[in-house]
Amino acid sequence: MTLQPDRYELLTFDCYGTLIDWETGLADALDRVARAHGIEAEREHLLALFAQAEHPIQSG
């Protein structure tokens, strides 16, 4: 199979988690919010709580 670039108008690349370190930024943001409310929690726990809430929210 030969690639024919002129057949395409647009190419996209999924770089989420590969080029972008979303987990550190998310954990930092969750930590700031938690601390602002007097809550101290491990990073892994905050990310796990976020993961539990993420799917239902995105599913509508």
N, C-alpha and C positions, 0 to 999 in steps of 0.2 A: 504494500500500500504506500503510495507516494503522497506526501503532504502537499496540498494545493492551497496555499495561503490566500490566493485571490478569490477563493470560494467563500470566505468568511468575512463578515463585517465587524465582528467583535470577538475577542477572546477574553476570558476571565480566568483568574487563578485563585484558588483557595489557599490563602496564606495565614488564616486564623489559627494561631497556636504554633505556627512554624516560623513566621517572620515577626509576628506580634506576640509579645508576652502578656497576654490578657490576664492570666491568673494572678500575677503579682499586683497589677494595677487594681484588679477586682478585690483581692484580699486586703490591700491597703485601704481601699475605700470602705469596705465593710468594717474593717477595724476602726477607722475613724468614726463611723456612725455608731458602732457599738460602744466605743469609749465615751462618746458624747452623751450616751444614755446610761453611763455608769456600768457598762457591761465589759468584762474582760474575758476573752475567749481565745482559744488556740486558732491559728490560721486555718488549719485543716477542718476544724469544727465549723467555722464561719463559711468556708467554701462548701462543705457538705450541706449546711442549711440552705445556702443559696441554690445548690443543685436540686434540692427537694422542691423549692418554690419555683424554680425557673420553668420547668416543663408545663405545669398547670397554667402559669401566667401566659406563656407563649401560645398555648393551645386555645386560649380564649375562654 
